[in-house]
Amino acid sequence: MSVADETPRSGWVRALPLLIFVGMSLFLGWRLYLGRDPSLVPSALIGKDAPALNLPAIPGTGRLGLSDADLRKGGVTVVNYFASWCAPCRVEHPILRELAENEALKAMGVRLVGVNYKDDPSNAARFLSEEGDPYAAIGLDASGRAGIDWGLTGVPETFILRGDGKIAYKFIGPLTEESLNATLLPQISKAMR
């Protein structure tokens, strides 16, 4: 058979594996990135006691560390994992200040605490000094062990705990004004019930 004897159909047959590969790649990419909201990744810890915390303070902040007792004071506690090296954490920081300064939430006993994740303590202290410190308490998770126990997938992540220390909700990614109003505040209200 010579090249002249080839039919146009044989070109399609040769291209079929490439077309299948491209089609599958597009489908999988859509499912991974566009087909779902990454902040909706389920957590196996929802409804369960928050993992134990006994974290030291960040030197230079004049704060105490963070312990289990801080998570079980009777009101709703918002736990925010952050790091100074995390660009999205810097983006969400004004939203955290807004949350911490909300007088209505304070009156209802809602507290914001932070866990500084795998960070250099001097960088964390400088970050809080420059950007403001919205946290009622902060613990240093230098090794990342607490993050593993909490099922952290990255920073920033924010957890809502009921007054009994059970995890009510987990938000993955940086908080925005929209997600604060549409998601986090309703979840805080729900956790108060």
C-alpha positions as CSV (number, residue, x, y, z in Angstrom):
1,M,0.0,0.0,0.0
2,S,1.4,3.3,-1.0
3,V,0.9,6.7,0.6
4,A,-1.4,7.6,-2.2
5,D,-3.7,4.7,-1.3
6,E,-4.3,6.0,2.3
7,T,-7.8,7.3,2.8
8,P,-8.8,10.4,4.8
9,R,-10.3,8.0,7.4
10,S,-6.9,6.7,8.4
11,G,-5.9,10.2,9.6
12,W,-8.9,10.2,12.0
13,V,-8.0,6.8,13.3
14,R,-4.5,8.0,14.1
15,A,-5.8,11.2,15.8
16,L,-8.4,9.3,17.9
17,P,-6.1,8.6,20.9
18,L,-5.1,12.2,21.0
19,L,-8.7,13.4,20.8
20,I,-9.6,11.1,23.6
21,F,-6.7,12.3,25.7
22,V,-7.6,16.0,25.1
23,G,-11.3,15.3,25.9
24,M,-10.5,13.5,29.2
25,S,-8.0,16.2,30.2
26,L,-10.6,18.9,29.7
27,F,-13.2,17.0,31.6
28,L,-10.9,16.3,34.6
29,G,-9.7,19.9,34.6
30,W,-13.2,21.2,34.7
31,R,-14.1,18.8,37.5
32,L,-11.0,19.8,39.5
33,Y,-11.0,23.5,39.1
34,L,-14.3,24.8,37.7
35,G,-16.8,22.1,38.7
36,R,-16.8,22.8,42.4
37,D,-16.2,25.4,45.1
38,P,-12.9,24.6,46.8
39,S,-14.2,26.1,50.1
40,L,-16.8,23.3,50.2
41,V,-14.3,20.4,50.8
42,P,-16.0,18.3,53.5
43,S,-14.2,17.8,56.8
44,A,-14.4,14.6,58.7
45,L,-14.2,16.7,61.9
46,I,-17.6,18.5,61.5
47,G,-19.7,17.7,64.6
48,K,-16.7,16.3,66.5
49,D,-14.6,17.7,69.3
50,A,-11.9,20.0,68.1
51,P,-8.5,18.3,68.3
52,A,-6.5,19.1,71.4
53,L,-4.4,22.3,71.3
54,N,-1.7,23.3,73.6
55,L,0.3,25.8,71.6
56,P,2.9,28.3,72.9
57,A,2.6,32.0,72.3
58,I,4.4,33.8,69.5
59,P,7.4,35.5,71.1
60,G,7.3,39.3,70.8
61,T,3.5,39.6,70.7
62,G,2.8,39.9,74.4
63,R,0.1,37.3,74.1
64,L,-0.5,34.0,75.8
65,G,-0.6,30.8,73.7
66,L,-3.7,28.9,72.7
67,S,-5.1,25.9,74.6
68,D,-8.2,23.7,74.7
69,A,-9.6,25.9,77.4
70,D,-9.6,28.8,75.0
71,L,-11.9,26.8,72.6
72,R,-14.4,25.8,75.2
73,K,-15.4,29.1,76.9
74,G,-19.1,28.7,76.1
75,G,-19.4,31.0,73.1
76,V,-18.7,30.5,69.5
77,T,-15.0,30.5,68.7
78,V,-13.6,31.2,65.2
79,V,-10.2,29.6,64.7
80,N,-8.2,31.0,61.9
81,Y,-5.0,29.2,60.6
82,F,-2.6,31.7,59.0
83,A,1.0,32.4,58.2
84,S,3.0,35.6,57.4
85,W,4.4,33.9,54.3
86,C,0.9,33.2,53.0
87,A,-0.2,35.8,50.4
88,P,-3.9,34.9,50.7
89,C,-3.6,35.3,54.5
90,R,-2.5,38.9,53.9
91,V,-5.5,39.4,51.6
92,E,-8.0,38.1,54.1
93,H,-6.5,39.9,57.1
94,P,-8.7,43.1,56.9
95,I,-11.8,40.8,56.9
96,L,-10.5,39.1,60.1
97,R,-10.0,42.6,61.7
98,E,-13.6,43.5,60.7
99,L,-14.9,40.2,62.2
100,A,-13.0,40.8,65.4
101,E,-14.3,44.4,65.7
102,N,-17.9,43.5,65.1
103,E,-19.6,44.7,68.4
104,A,-22.7,42.6,67.8
105,L,-20.6,39.4,67.6
106,K,-18.6,40.4,70.7
107,A,-21.9,40.9,72.6
108,M,-22.9,37.4,71.7
109,G,-19.6,35.9,72.9
110,V,-18.0,35.2,69.5
111,R,-14.2,35.2,69.7
112,L,-11.6,35.0,67.0
113,V,-8.4,33.1,67.8
114,G,-5.4,32.4,65.6
115,V,-3.0,29.5,64.9
116,N,0.2,30.6,63.3
117,Y,1.1,27.7,61.0
118,K,4.7,26.7,60.2
119,D,6.0,30.3,60.5
120,D,9.1,32.0,61.7
121,P,8.0,33.6,65.0
122,S,9.8,36.9,64.3
123,N,8.0,37.1,60.9
124,A,4.7,36.3,62.5
125,A,5.2,39.0,65.2
126,R,6.2,41.5,62.5
127,F,3.1,40.6,60.4
128,L,0.8,41.1,63.3
129,S,2.5,44.3,64.3
130,E,2.2,45.8,60.7
131,E,-1.2,44.4,59.7
132,G,-2.9,44.5,63.1
133,D,-3.7,41.7,65.6
134,P,-7.4,40.8,65.5
135,Y,-7.0,37.6,67.6
136,A,-8.1,37.2,71.2
137,A,-5.5,34.5,71.5
138,I,-2.8,33.1,69.2
139,G,-0.8,29.8,69.3
140,L,2.3,29.0,67.3
141,D,2.1,25.7,65.4
142,A,5.8,25.7,64.3
143,S,5.9,22.0,63.5
144,G,2.5,21.9,61.8
145,R,1.4,19.0,64.0
146,A,-1.8,20.8,65.1
147,G,-2.6,21.6,61.5
148,I,-2.4,17.9,60.7
149,D,-4.6,17.0,63.6
150,W,-7.2,19.6,62.4
151,G,-7.1,18.2,58.9
152,L,-5.6,21.4,57.5
153,T,-5.2,21.4,53.7
154,G,-3.3,24.7,53.6
155,V,-3.5,28.2,54.8
156,P,-5.7,30.2,55.3
157,E,-8.4,28.0,56.8
158,T,-11.1,29.0,59.2
159,F,-13.0,26.8,61.6
160,I,-16.2,27.7,63.6
161,L,-16.5,25.9,66.9
162,R,-19.6,25.8,69.1
163,G,-19.3,26.7,72.8
164,D,-18.8,23.0,73.7
165,G,-15.7,22.8,71.5
166,K,-17.2,20.8,68.6
167,I,-16.4,21.9,65.1
168,A,-19.5,23.3,63.3
169,Y,-18.0,24.5,60.1
170,K,-14.7,24.7,58.1
171,F,-14.0,27.3,55.4
172,I,-11.0,26.7,53.1
173,G,-9.2,29.6,51.5
174,P,-9.1,33.4,52.1
175,L,-12.2,35.1,53.5
176,T,-13.6,37.9,51.4
177,E,-16.3,40.4,52.2
178,E,-18.7,38.3,50.2
179,S,-17.8,35.0,51.9
180,L,-17.9,36.7,55.3
181,N,-21.5,37.9,54.7
182,A,-22.8,35.0,52.7
183,T,-21.1,32.1,54.4
184,L,-19.2,32.7,57.6
185,L,-21.7,35.0,59.5
186,P,-24.6,32.6,58.8
187,Q,-22.5,29.7,59.9
188,I,-21.6,31.5,63.1
189,S,-25.3,32.2,63.8
190,K,-26.1,28.5,63.1
191,A,-23.4,27.5,65.6
192,M,-25.0,29.6,68.3
193,R,-28.2,27.5,68.3
